[in-house]
Amino acid sequence: MANFLLAWWNAEVHGGFDLTDLANVDRDVADDMATIFTWLARGDDLAYPTDYRREVEQIIAHWRPKTGTA
């Protein structure tokens, strides 16, 4: 899940998301991710989870401490 969120936040800095990682999450999480995929695909503009910046920065600090917070 962290790879997915960090790829959405900034794939160039934090790495992309390998779709085969979906096999490693539980069904509820996979359903949530599919909802986000669909929501992003149907939007006119690309949206980022900026309302959750603090939480994303905590994920970055835990999973990508060498890449910083941006």
CHARMM internal coordinates of N, CA and C (Angstrom, degrees):
IC EDIT
DIST 1 N 1 CA 1.4334
DIST 1 CA 1 C 1.5254
ANGL 1 N 1 CA 1 C 111.07
DIST 1 C 2 N 1.3265
ANGL 1 CA 1 C 2 N 116.83
DIHE 1 N 1 CA 1 C 2 N -38.57
DIST 2 N 2 CA 1.4679
ANGL 1 C 2 N 2 CA 120.09
DIHE 1 CA 1 C 2 N 2 CA 179.17
DIST 2 CA 2 C 1.5236
ANGL 2 N 2 CA 2 C 110.36
DIHE 1 C 2 N 2 CA 2 C -60.31
DIST 2 C 3 N 1.3250
ANGL 2 CA 2 C 3 N 118.03
DIHE 2 N 2 CA 2 C 3 N -43.98
DIST 3 N 3 CA 1.4613
ANGL 2 C 3 N 3 CA 120.22
DIHE 2 CA 2 C 3 N 3 CA 179.35
DIST 3 CA 3 C 1.5190
ANGL 3 N 3 CA 3 C 111.17
DIHE 2 C 3 N 3 CA 3 C -58.67
DIST 3 C 4 N 1.3063
ANGL 3 CA 3 C 4 N 117.26
DIHE 3 N 3 CA 3 C 4 N -41.09
DIST 4 N 4 CA 1.4615
ANGL 3 C 4 N 4 CA 121.97
DIHE 3 CA 3 C 4 N 4 CA 179.04
DIST 4 CA 4 C 1.5289
ANGL 4 N 4 CA 4 C 110.90
DIHE 3 C 4 N 4 CA 4 C -62.33
DIST 4 C 5 N 1.3173
ANGL 4 CA 4 C 5 N 116.47
DIHE 4 N 4 CA 4 C 5 N -51.29
DIST 5 N 5 CA 1.4617
ANGL 4 C 5 N 5 CA 120.07
DIHE 4 CA 4 C 5 N 5 CA -178.42
DIST 5 CA 5 C 1.5195
ANGL 5 N 5 CA 5 C 112.02
DIHE 4 C 5 N 5 CA 5 C -63.86
DIST 5 C 6 N 1.3170
ANGL 5 CA 5 C 6 N 116.94
DIHE 5 N 5 CA 5 C 6 N -40.89
DIST 6 N 6 CA 1.4594
ANGL 5 C 6 N 6 CA 119.75
DIHE 5 CA 5 C 6 N 6 CA -179.01
DIST 6 CA 6 C 1.5244
ANGL 6 N 6 CA 6 C 112.10
DIHE 5 C 6 N 6 CA 6 C -71.69
DIST 6 C 7 N 1.3169
ANGL 6 CA 6 C 7 N 117.75
DIHE 6 N 6 CA 6 C 7 N -32.34
DIST 7 N 7 CA 1.4657
ANGL 6 C 7 N 7 CA 120.16
DIHE 6 CA 6 C 7 N 7 CA 174.90
DIST 7 CA 7 C 1.5251
ANGL 7 N 7 CA 7 C 110.06
DIHE 6 C 7 N 7 CA 7 C -66.61
DIST 7 C 8 N 1.3196
ANGL 7 CA 7 C 8 N 116.96
DIHE 7 N 7 CA 7 C 8 N -38.48
DIST 8 N 8 CA 1.4651
ANGL 7 C 8 N 8 CA 121.35
DIHE 7 CA 7 C 8 N 8 CA 177.03
DIST 8 CA 8 C 1.5261
ANGL 8 N 8 CA 8 C 109.76
DIHE 7 C 8 N 8 CA 8 C -66.42
DIST 8 C 9 N 1.3056
ANGL 8 CA 8 C 9 N 117.35
DIHE 8 N 8 CA 8 C 9 N -40.24
DIST 9 N 9 CA 1.4577
ANGL 8 C 9 N 9 CA 121.67
DIHE 8 CA 8 C 9 N 9 CA -177.68
DIST 9 CA 9 C 1.5219
ANGL 9 N 9 CA 9 C 110.61
DIHE 8 C 9 N 9 CA 9 C -67.34
DIST 9 C 10 N 1.3441
ANGL 9 CA 9 C 10 N 117.48
DIHE 9 N 9 CA 9 C 10 N -49.44
DIST 10 N 10 CA 1.4649
ANGL 9 C 10 N 10 CA 120.89
DIHE 9 CA 9 C 10 N 10 CA -179.05
DIST 10 CA 10 C 1.5244
ANGL 10 N 10 CA 10 C 108.36
DIHE 9 C 10 N 10 CA 10 C -168.73
DIST 10 C 11 N 1.3232
ANGL 10 CA 10 C 11 N 116.29
DIHE 10 N 10 CA 10 C 11 N 89.05
DIST 11 N 11 CA 1.4631
ANGL 10 C 11 N 11 CA 121.31
DIHE 10 CA 10 C 11 N 11 CA -176.11
DIST 11 CA 11 C 1.5241
ANGL 11 N 11 CA 11 C 112.79
DIHE 10 C 11 N 11 CA 11 C -65.49
DIST 11 C 12 N 1.3299
ANGL 11 CA 11 C 12 N 117.46
DIHE 11 N 11 CA 11 C 12 N -32.35
DIST 12 N 12 CA 1.4623
ANGL 11 C 12 N 12 CA 119.80
DIHE 11 CA 11 C 12 N 12 CA -179.72
DIST 12 CA 12 C 1.5236
ANGL 12 N 12 CA 12 C 111.64
DIHE 11 C 12 N 12 CA 12 C -64.42
DIST 12 C 13 N 1.3102
ANGL 12 CA 12 C 13 N 116.72
DIHE 12 N 12 CA 12 C 13 N -36.12
DIST 13 N 13 CA 1.4595
ANGL 12 C 13 N 13 CA 121.03
DIHE 12 CA 12 C 13 N 13 CA -178.11
DIST 13 CA 13 C 1.5258
ANGL 13 N 13 CA 13 C 111.70
DIHE 12 C 13 N 13 CA 13 C -88.20
DIST 13 C 14 N 1.3358
ANGL 13 CA 13 C 14 N 116.86
DIHE 13 N 13 CA 13 C 14 N -43.03
DIST 14 N 14 CA 1.4597
ANGL 13 C 14 N 14 CA 121.18
DIHE 13 CA 13 C 14 N 14 CA -170.27
DIST 14 CA 14 C 1.5182
ANGL 14 N 14 CA 14 C 114.69
DIHE 13 C 14 N 14 CA 14 C -104.94
DIST 14 C 15 N 1.2982
ANGL 14 CA 14 C 15 N 118.03
DIHE 14 N 14 CA 14 C 15 N 1.74
DIST 15 N 15 CA 1.4540
ANGL 14 C 15 N 15 CA 121.45
DIHE 14 CA 14 C 15 N 15 CA 178.42
DIST 15 CA 15 C 1.5170
ANGL 15 N 15 CA 15 C 112.28
DIHE 14 C 15 N 15 CA 15 C 92.57
DIST 15 C 16 N 1.3081
ANGL 15 CA 15 C 16 N 115.23
DIHE 15 N 15 CA 15 C 16 N 159.51
DIST 16 N 16 CA 1.4541
ANGL 15 C 16 N 16 CA 121.75
DIHE 15 CA 15 C 16 N 16 CA -178.44
DIST 16 CA 16 C 1.5130
ANGL 16 N 16 CA 16 C 112.03
DIHE 15 C 16 N 16 CA 16 C -84.33
DIST 16 C 17 N 1.3183
ANGL 16 CA 16 C 17 N 114.35
DIHE 16 N 16 CA 16 C 17 N -174.97
DIST 17 N 17 CA 1.4518
ANGL 16 C 17 N 17 CA 121.01
DIHE 16 CA 16 C 17 N 17 CA 179.32
DIST 17 CA 17 C 1.5189
ANGL 17 N 17 CA 17 C 108.74
DIHE 16 C 17 N 17 CA 17 C -118.94
DIST 17 C 18 N 1.3047
ANGL 17 CA 17 C 18 N 116.28
DIHE 17 N 17 CA 17 C 18 N 121.59
DIST 18 N 18 CA 1.4519
ANGL 17 C 18 N 18 CA 122.77
DIHE 17 CA 17 C 18 N 18 CA 178.34
DIST 18 CA 18 C 1.5283
ANGL 18 N 18 CA 18 C 108.59
DIHE 17 C 18 N 18 CA 18 C -83.67
DIST 18 C 19 N 1.3119
ANGL 18 CA 18 C 19 N 117.70
DIHE 18 N 18 CA 18 C 19 N 118.11
DIST 19 N 19 CA 1.4642
ANGL 18 C 19 N 19 CA 121.03
DIHE 18 CA 18 C 19 N 19 CA -177.31
DIST 19 CA 19 C 1.5268
ANGL 19 N 19 CA 19 C 113.12
DIHE 18 C 19 N 19 CA 19 C -58.34
DIST 19 C 20 N 1.3226
ANGL 19 CA 19 C 20 N 117.81
DIHE 19 N 19 CA 19 C 20 N -23.90
DIST 20 N 20 CA 1.4619
ANGL 19 C 20 N 20 CA 118.90
DIHE 19 CA 19 C 20 N 20 CA 177.76
DIST 20 CA 20 C 1.5298
ANGL 20 N 20 CA 20 C 111.38
DIHE 19 C 20 N 20 CA 20 C -68.04
DIST 20 C 21 N 1.3419
ANGL 20 CA 20 C 21 N 117.37
DIHE 20 N 20 CA 20 C 21 N -15.79
DIST 21 N 21 CA 1.4687
ANGL 20 C 21 N 21 CA 120.23
DIHE 20 CA 20 C 21 N 21 CA 175.32
DIST 21 CA 21 C 1.5234
ANGL 21 N 21 CA 21 C 111.76
DIHE 20 C 21 N 21 CA 21 C -65.14
DIST 21 C 22 N 1.3231
ANGL 21 CA 21 C 22 N 117.59
DIHE 21 N 21 CA 21 C 22 N -17.85
DIST 22 N 22 CA 1.4684
ANGL 21 C 22 N 22 CA 120.08
DIHE 21 CA 21 C 22 N 22 CA 177.38
DIST 22 CA 22 C 1.5218
ANGL 22 N 22 CA 22 C 111.49
DIHE 21 C 22 N 22 CA 22 C -60.41
DIST 22 C 23 N 1.3151
ANGL 22 CA 22 C 23 N 116.93
DIHE 22 N 22 CA 22 C 23 N -27.21
DIST 23 N 23 CA 1.4664
ANGL 22 C 23 N 23 CA 120.75
DIHE 22 CA 22 C 23 N 23 CA 179.95
DIST 23 CA 23 C 1.5234
ANGL 23 N 23 CA 23 C 111.86
DIHE 22 C 23 N 23 CA 23 C -69.59
DIST 23 C 24 N 1.3352
ANGL 23 CA 23 C 24 N 116.59
DIHE 23 N 23 CA 23 C 24 N -14.58
DIST 24 N 24 CA 1.4636
ANGL 23 C 24 N 24 CA 120.62
DIHE 23 CA 23 C 24 N 24 CA -176.15
DIST 24 CA 24 C 1.5234
ANGL 24 N 24 CA 24 C 113.83
DIHE 23 C 24 N 24 CA 24 C -102.78
DIST 24 C 25 N 1.3222
ANGL 24 CA 24 C 25 N 117.95
DIHE 24 N 24 CA 24 C 25 N 5.70
DIST 25 N 25 CA 1.4601
ANGL 24 C 25 N 25 CA 119.85
DIHE 24 CA 24 C 25 N 25 CA 177.67
DIST 25 CA 25 C 1.5242
ANGL 25 N 25 CA 25 C 108.98
DIHE 24 C 25 N 25 CA 25 C -111.97
DIST 25 C 26 N 1.3310
ANGL 25 CA 25 C 26 N 116.16
DIHE 25 N 25 CA 25 C 26 N 156.99
DIST 26 N 26 CA 1.4584
ANGL 25 C 26 N 26 CA 117.67
DIHE 25 CA 25 C 26 N 26 CA -179.75
DIST 26 CA 26 C 1.5322
ANGL 26 N 26 CA 26 C 109.90
DIHE 25 C 26 N 26 CA 26 C -73.40
DIST 26 C 27 N 1.3087
ANGL 26 CA 26 C 27 N 115.80
DIHE 26 N 26 CA 26 C 27 N 166.49
DIST 27 N 27 CA 1.4649
ANGL 26 C 27 N 27 CA 122.15
DIHE 26 CA 26 C 27 N 27 CA -172.66
DIST 27 CA 27 C 1.5275
ANGL 27 N 27 CA 27 C 112.23
DIHE 26 C 27 N 27 CA 27 C -58.50
DIST 27 C 28 N 1.3191
ANGL 27 CA 27 C 28 N 117.62
DIHE 27 N 27 CA 27 C 28 N -41.77
DIST 28 N 28 CA 1.4662
ANGL 27 C 28 N 28 CA 120.01
DIHE 27 CA 27 C 28 N 28 CA -178.87
DIST 28 CA 28 C 1.5273
ANGL 28 N 28 CA 28 C 111.50
DIHE 27 C 28 N 28 CA 28 C -63.59
DIST 28 C 29 N 1.3171
ANGL 28 CA 28 C 29 N 116.68
DIHE 28 N 28 CA 28 C 29 N -42.36
DIST 29 N 29 CA 1.4607
ANGL 28 C 29 N 29 CA 120.64
DIHE 28 CA 28 C 29 N 29 CA 178.33
DIST 29 CA 29 C 1.5359
ANGL 29 N 29 CA 29 C 109.56
DIHE 28 C 29 N 29 CA 29 C -65.86
DIST 29 C 30 N 1.3198
ANGL 29 CA 29 C 30 N 117.57
DIHE 29 N 29 CA 29 C 30 N -43.44
DIST 30 N 30 CA 1.4659
ANGL 29 C 30 N 30 CA 120.79
DIHE 29 CA 29 C 30 N 30 CA 177.93
DIST 30 CA 30 C 1.5301
ANGL 30 N 30 CA 30 C 110.79
DIHE 29 C 30 N 30 CA 30 C -59.93
DIST 30 C 31 N 1.3237
ANGL 30 CA 30 C 31 N 117.11
DIHE 30 N 30 CA 30 C 31 N -40.81
DIST 31 N 31 CA 1.4689
ANGL 30 C 31 N 31 CA 120.40
DIHE 30 CA 30 C 31 N 31 CA 177.39
DIST 31 CA 31 C 1.5215
ANGL 31 N 31 CA 31 C 110.97
DIHE 30 C 31 N 31 CA 31 C -62.58
DIST 31 C 32 N 1.3293
ANGL 31 CA 31 C 32 N 117.03
DIHE 31 N 31 CA 31 C 32 N -41.76
DIST 32 N 32 CA 1.4667
ANGL 31 C 32 N 32 CA 120.36
DIHE 31 CA 31 C 32 N 32 CA 177.80
DIST 32 CA 32 C 1.5223
ANGL 32 N 32 CA 32 C 111.45
DIHE 31 C 32 N 32 CA 32 C -63.16
DIST 32 C 33 N 1.3270
ANGL 32 CA 32 C 33 N 116.12
DIHE 32 N 32 CA 32 C 33 N -41.28
DIST 33 N 33 CA 1.4558
ANGL 32 C 33 N 33 CA 120.10
DIHE 32 CA 32 C 33 N 33 CA 178.85
DIST 33 CA 33 C 1.5301
ANGL 33 N 33 CA 33 C 110.35
DIHE 32 C 33 N 33 CA 33 C -64.45
DIST 33 C 34 N 1.3189
ANGL 33 CA 33 C 34 N 117.45
DIHE 33 N 33 CA 33 C 34 N -41.10
DIST 34 N 34 CA 1.4670
ANGL 33 C 34 N 34 CA 120.98
DIHE 33 CA 33 C 34 N 34 CA 177.96
DIST 34 CA 34 C 1.5217
ANGL 34 N 34 CA 34 C 110.95
DIHE 33 C 34 N 34 CA 34 C -62.66
DIST 34 C 35 N 1.3250
ANGL 34 CA 34 C 35 N 116.42
DIHE 34 N 34 CA 34 C 35 N -36.69
DIST 35 N 35 CA 1.4672
ANGL 34 C 35 N 35 CA 120.05
DIHE 34 CA 34 C 35 N 35 CA 176.61
DIST 35 CA 35 C 1.5244
ANGL 35 N 35 CA 35 C 110.56
DIHE 34 C 35 N 35 CA 35 C -62.10
DIST 35 C 36 N 1.3173
ANGL 35 CA 35 C 36 N 116.64
DIHE 35 N 35 CA 35 C 36 N -42.50
DIST 36 N 36 CA 1.4624
ANGL 35 C 36 N 36 CA 120.23
DIHE 35 CA 35 C 36 N 36 CA 179.30
DIST 36 CA 36 C 1.5164
ANGL 36 N 36 CA 36 C 110.55
DIHE 35 C 36 N 36 CA 36 C -67.28
DIST 36 C 37 N 1.3429
ANGL 36 CA 36 C 37 N 118.08
DIHE 36 N 36 CA 36 C 37 N -42.57
DIST 37 N 37 CA 1.4692
ANGL 36 C 37 N 37 CA 120.79
DIHE 36 CA 36 C 37 N 37 CA 176.85
DIST 37 CA 37 C 1.5282
ANGL 37 N 37 CA 37 C 110.31
DIHE 36 C 37 N 37 CA 37 C -54.96
DIST 37 C 38 N 1.3224
ANGL 37 CA 37 C 38 N 115.83
DIHE 37 N 37 CA 37 C 38 N -47.81
DIST 38 N 38 CA 1.4621
ANGL 37 C 38 N 38 CA 121.23
DIHE 37 CA 37 C 38 N 38 CA -178.23
DIST 38 CA 38 C 1.5238
ANGL 38 N 38 CA 38 C 110.70
DIHE 37 C 38 N 38 CA 38 C -65.10
DIST 38 C 39 N 1.3031
ANGL 38 CA 38 C 39 N 117.17
DIHE 38 N 38 CA 38 C 39 N -44.91
DIST 39 N 39 CA 1.4672
ANGL 38 C 39 N 39 CA 121.56
DIHE 38 CA 38 C 39 N 39 CA -179.97
DIST 39 CA 39 C 1.5231
ANGL 39 N 39 CA 39 C 110.71
DIHE 38 C 39 N 39 CA 39 C -60.63
DIST 39 C 40 N 1.3370
ANGL 39 CA 39 C 40 N 117.10
DIHE 39 N 39 CA 39 C 40 N -44.25
DIST 40 N 40 CA 1.4626
ANGL 39 C 40 N 40 CA 120.34
DIHE 39 CA 39 C 40 N 40 CA 178.73
DIST 40 CA 40 C 1.5230
ANGL 40 N 40 CA 40 C 111.83
DIHE 39 C 40 N 40 CA 40 C -65.43
DIST 40 C 41 N 1.3250
ANGL 40 CA 40 C 41 N 116.44
DIHE 40 N 40 CA 40 C 41 N -40.80
DIST 41 N 41 CA 1.4624
ANGL 40 C 41 N 41 CA 120.80
DIHE 40 CA 40 C 41 N 41 CA -177.93
DIST 41 CA 41 C 1.5232
ANGL 41 N 41 CA 41 C 112.26
DIHE 40 C 41 N 41 CA 41 C -66.58
DIST 41 C 42 N 1.3269
ANGL 41 CA 41 C 42 N 117.51
DIHE 41 N 41 CA 41 C 42 N -30.91
DIST 42 N 42 CA 1.4626
ANGL 41 C 42 N 42 CA 121.26
DIHE 41 CA 41 C 42 N 42 CA -177.14
DIST 42 CA 42 C 1.5196
ANGL 42 N 42 CA 42 C 113.42
DIHE 41 C 42 N 42 CA 42 C -89.44
DIST 42 C 43 N 1.3114
ANGL 42 CA 42 C 43 N 117.93
DIHE 42 N 42 CA 42 C 43 N -10.21
DIST 43 N 43 CA 1.4586
ANGL 42 C 43 N 43 CA 121.13
DIHE 42 CA 42 C 43 N 43 CA -178.12
DIST 43 CA 43 C 1.5186
ANGL 43 N 43 CA 43 C 112.21
DIHE 42 C 43 N 43 CA 43 C -76.50
DIST 43 C 44 N 1.3052
ANGL 43 CA 43 C 44 N 115.58
DIHE 43 N 43 CA 43 C 44 N 151.84
DIST 44 N 44 CA 1.4637
ANGL 43 C 44 N 44 CA 120.65
DIHE 43 CA 43 C 44 N 44 CA 177.08
DIST 44 CA 44 C 1.5256
ANGL 44 N 44 CA 44 C 111.71
DIHE 43 C 44 N 44 CA 44 C -76.24
DIST 44 C 45 N 1.3202
ANGL 44 CA 44 C 45 N 115.75
DIHE 44 N 44 CA 44 C 45 N -30.84
DIST 45 N 45 CA 1.4595
ANGL 44 C 45 N 45 CA 121.94
DIHE 44 CA 44 C 45 N 45 CA 179.41
DIST 45 CA 45 C 1.5229
ANGL 45 N 45 CA 45 C 109.12
DIHE 44 C 45 N 45 CA 45 C -126.14
DIST 45 C 46 N 1.3060
ANGL 45 CA 45 C 46 N 115.64
DIHE 45 N 45 CA 45 C 46 N 152.28
DIST 46 N 46 CA 1.4548
ANGL 45 C 46 N 46 CA 119.91
DIHE 45 CA 45 C 46 N 46 CA 176.90
DIST 46 CA 46 C 1.5234
ANGL 46 N 46 CA 46 C 108.85
DIHE 45 C 46 N 46 CA 46 C -70.43
DIST 46 C 47 N 1.2983
ANGL 46 CA 46 C 47 N 116.65
DIHE 46 N 46 CA 46 C 47 N 134.40
DIST 47 N 47 CA 1.4635
ANGL 46 C 47 N 47 CA 121.75
DIHE 46 CA 46 C 47 N 47 CA -179.34
DIST 47 CA 47 C 1.5189
ANGL 47 N 47 CA 47 C 109.52
DIHE 46 C 47 N 47 CA 47 C -116.41
DIST 47 C 48 N 1.3102
ANGL 47 CA 47 C 48 N 115.10
DIHE 47 N 47 CA 47 C 48 N 145.01
DIST 48 N 48 CA 1.4547
ANGL 47 C 48 N 48 CA 121.66
DIHE 47 CA 47 C 48 N 48 CA 177.71
DIST 48 CA 48 C 1.5227
ANGL 48 N 48 CA 48 C 109.14
DIHE 47 C 48 N 48 CA 48 C -118.91
DIST 48 C 49 N 1.3312
ANGL 48 CA 48 C 49 N 118.22
DIHE 48 N 48 CA 48 C 49 N 155.10
DIST 49 N 49 CA 1.4691
ANGL 48 C 49 N 49 CA 121.07
DIHE 48 CA 48 C 49 N 49 CA -178.32
DIST 49 CA 49 C 1.5305
ANGL 49 N 49 CA 49 C 112.44
DIHE 48 C 49 N 49 CA 49 C -79.75
DIST 49 C 50 N 1.3359
ANGL 49 CA 49 C 50 N 116.85
DIHE 49 N 49 CA 49 C 50 N 52.46
DIST 50 N 50 CA 1.4611
ANGL 49 C 50 N 50 CA 120.58
DIHE 49 CA 49 C 50 N 50 CA -174.97
DIST 50 CA 50 C 1.5220
ANGL 50 N 50 CA 50 C 113.33
DIHE 49 C 50 N 50 CA 50 C -63.87
DIST 50 C 51 N 1.3255
ANGL 50 CA 50 C 51 N 118.07
DIHE 50 N 50 CA 50 C 51 N -26.12
DIST 51 N 51 CA 1.4666
ANGL 50 C 51 N 51 CA 119.90
DIHE 50 CA 50 C 51 N 51 CA 176.83
DIST 51 CA 51 C 1.5269
ANGL 51 N 51 CA 51 C 111.64
DIHE 50 C 51 N 51 CA 51 C -64.63
DIST 51 C 52 N 1.3081
ANGL 51 CA 51 C 52 N 116.31
DIHE 51 N 51 CA 51 C 52 N -16.31
DIST 52 N 52 CA 1.4635
ANGL 51 C 52 N 52 CA 122.00
DIHE 51 CA 51 C 52 N 52 CA -178.19
DIST 52 CA 52 C 1.5275
ANGL 52 N 52 CA 52 C 111.40
DIHE 51 C 52 N 52 CA 52 C -114.03
DIST 52 C 53 N 1.3241
ANGL 52 CA 52 C 53 N 116.31
DIHE 52 N 52 CA 52 C 53 N 28.28
DIST 53 N 53 CA 1.4629
ANGL 52 C 53 N 53 CA 120.52
DIHE 52 CA 52 C 53 N 53 CA -176.40
DIST 53 CA 53 C 1.5390
ANGL 53 N 53 CA 53 C 111.78
DIHE 52 C 53 N 53 CA 53 C -53.95
DIST 53 C 54 N 1.3249
ANGL 53 CA 53 C 54 N 117.37
DIHE 53 N 53 CA 53 C 54 N -45.37
DIST 54 N 54 CA 1.4668
ANGL 53 C 54 N 54 CA 120.19
DIHE 53 CA 53 C 54 N 54 CA -178.33
DIST 54 CA 54 C 1.5231
ANGL 54 N 54 CA 54 C 110.83
DIHE 53 C 54 N 54 CA 54 C -59.24
DIST 54 C 55 N 1.3241
ANGL 54 CA 54 C 55 N 116.89
DIHE 54 N 54 CA 54 C 55 N -43.73
DIST 55 N 55 CA 1.4609
ANGL 54 C 55 N 55 CA 121.08
DIHE 54 CA 54 C 55 N 55 CA 179.89
DIST 55 CA 55 C 1.5273
ANGL 55 N 55 CA 55 C 111.07
DIHE 54 C 55 N 55 CA 55 C -67.14
DIST 55 C 56 N 1.3316
ANGL 55 CA 55 C 56 N 116.39
DIHE 55 N 55 CA 55 C 56 N -40.04
DIST 56 N 56 CA 1.4673
ANGL 55 C 56 N 56 CA 120.01
DIHE 55 CA 55 C 56 N 56 CA 178.40
DIST 56 CA 56 C 1.5244
ANGL 56 N 56 CA 56 C 109.82
DIHE 55 C 56 N 56 CA 56 C -64.33
DIST 56 C 57 N 1.3175
ANGL 56 CA 56 C 57 N 116.91
DIHE 56 N 56 CA 56 C 57 N -41.27
DIST 57 N 57 CA 1.4644
ANGL 56 C 57 N 57 CA 119.66
DIHE 56 CA 56 C 57 N 57 CA 178.15
DIST 57 CA 57 C 1.5354
ANGL 57 N 57 CA 57 C 111.41
DIHE 56 C 57 N 57 CA 57 C -62.78
DIST 57 C 58 N 1.3259
ANGL 57 CA 57 C 58 N 117.44
DIHE 57 N 57 CA 57 C 58 N -33.80
DIST 58 N 58 CA 1.4593
ANGL 57 C 58 N 58 CA 120.32
DIHE 57 CA 57 C 58 N 58 CA 175.70
DIST 58 CA 58 C 1.5300
ANGL 58 N 58 CA 58 C 110.75
DIHE 57 C 58 N 58 CA 58 C -67.00
DIST 58 C 59 N 1.3289
ANGL 58 CA 58 C 59 N 116.70
DIHE 58 N 58 CA 58 C 59 N -38.82
DIST 59 N 59 CA 1.4692
ANGL 58 C 59 N 59 CA 120.37
DIHE 58 CA 58 C 59 N 59 CA 176.76
DIST 59 CA 59 C 1.5243
ANGL 59 N 59 CA 59 C 109.81
DIHE 58 C 59 N 59 CA 59 C -64.69
DIST 59 C 60 N 1.3322
ANGL 59 CA 59 C 60 N 116.39
DIHE 59 N 59 CA 59 C 60 N -42.48
DIST 60 N 60 CA 1.4679
ANGL 59 C 60 N 60 CA 120.44
DIHE 59 CA 59 C 60 N 60 CA 178.29
DIST 60 CA 60 C 1.5268
ANGL 60 N 60 CA 60 C 109.91
DIHE 59 C 60 N 60 CA 60 C -60.67
DIST 60 C 61 N 1.3236
ANGL 60 CA 60 C 61 N 116.73
DIHE 60 N 60 CA 60 C 61 N -47.07
DIST 61 N 61 CA 1.4695
ANGL 60 C 61 N 61 CA 120.54
DIHE 60 CA 60 C 61 N 61 CA -179.01
DIST 61 CA 61 C 1.5234
ANGL 61 N 61 CA 61 C 111.36
DIHE 60 C 61 N 61 CA 61 C -59.04
DIST 61 C 62 N 1.3306
ANGL 61 CA 61 C 62 N 116.61
DIHE 61 N 61 CA 61 C 62 N -36.29
DIST 62 N 62 CA 1.4630
ANGL 61 C 62 N 62 CA 120.22
DIHE 61 CA 61 C 62 N 62 CA -179.06
DIST 62 CA 62 C 1.5310
ANGL 62 N 62 CA 62 C 112.69
DIHE 61 C 62 N 62 CA 62 C -80.09
DIST 62 C 63 N 1.3360
ANGL 62 CA 62 C 63 N 116.84
DIHE 62 N 62 CA 62 C 63 N -45.93
DIST 63 N 63 CA 1.4620
ANGL 62 C 63 N 63 CA 121.02
DIHE 62 CA 62 C 63 N 63 CA -171.05
DIST 63 CA 63 C 1.5322
ANGL 63 N 63 CA 63 C 114.35
DIHE 62 C 63 N 63 CA 63 C -96.93
DIST 63 C 64 N 1.3372
ANGL 63 CA 63 C 64 N 117.61
DIHE 63 N 63 CA 63 C 64 N -24.34
DIST 64 N 64 CA 1.4635
ANGL 63 C 64 N 64 CA 121.30
DIHE 63 CA 63 C 64 N 64 CA -178.59
DIST 64 CA 64 C 1.5284
ANGL 64 N 64 CA 64 C 110.81
DIHE 63 C 64 N 64 CA 64 C -136.89
DIST 64 C 65 N 1.3218
ANGL 64 CA 64 C 65 N 118.17
DIHE 64 N 64 CA 64 C 65 N 56.81
DIST 65 N 65 CA 1.4674
ANGL 64 C 65 N 65 CA 120.20
DIHE 64 CA 64 C 65 N 65 CA -173.86
DIST 65 CA 65 C 1.5252
ANGL 65 N 65 CA 65 C 113.67
DIHE 64 C 65 N 65 CA 65 C -60.15
DIST 65 C 66 N 1.3153
ANGL 65 CA 65 C 66 N 118.60
DIHE 65 N 65 CA 65 C 66 N -25.23
DIST 66 N 66 CA 1.4677
ANGL 65 C 66 N 66 CA 120.66
DIHE 65 CA 65 C 66 N 66 CA -178.11
DIST 66 CA 66 C 1.5281
ANGL 66 N 66 CA 66 C 113.21
DIHE 65 C 66 N 66 CA 66 C -82.48
DIST 66 C 67 N 1.3518
ANGL 66 CA 66 C 67 N 118.08
DIHE 66 N 66 CA 66 C 67 N -12.83
DIST 67 N 67 CA 1.4687
ANGL 66 C 67 N 67 CA 119.19
DIHE 66 CA 66 C 67 N 67 CA -176.74
DIST 67 CA 67 C 1.5218
ANGL 67 N 67 CA 67 C 113.24
DIHE 66 C 67 N 67 CA 67 C -94.21
DIST 67 C 68 N 1.3125
ANGL 67 CA 67 C 68 N 119.12
DIHE 67 N 67 CA 67 C 68 N -9.57
DIST 68 N 68 CA 1.4515
ANGL 67 C 68 N 68 CA 121.12
DIHE 67 CA 67 C 68 N 68 CA -179.90
DIST 68 CA 68 C 1.5111
ANGL 68 N 68 CA 68 C 112.25
DIHE 67 C 68 N 68 CA 68 C 86.46
DIST 68 C 69 N 1.3321
ANGL 68 CA 68 C 69 N 116.25
DIHE 68 N 68 CA 68 C 69 N -162.59
DIST 69 N 69 CA 1.4607
ANGL 68 C 69 N 69 CA 120.51
DIHE 68 CA 68 C 69 N 69 CA -173.58
DIST 69 CA 69 C 1.5181
ANGL 69 N 69 CA 69 C 114.36
DIHE 68 C 69 N 69 CA 69 C -107.69
DIST 69 C 70 N 1.2884
ANGL 69 CA 69 C 70 N 119.96
DIHE 69 N 69 CA 69 C 70 N -6.28
DIST 70 N 70 CA 1.4743
ANGL 69 C 70 N 70 CA 120.04
DIHE 69 CA 69 C 70 N 70 CA -177.38
DIST 70 CA 70 C 1.5035
ANGL 70 N 70 CA 70 C 112.46
DIHE 69 C 70 N 70 CA 70 C -89.99
END
COOR INIT
IC SEED 1 N 1 CA 1 C
IC BUILD
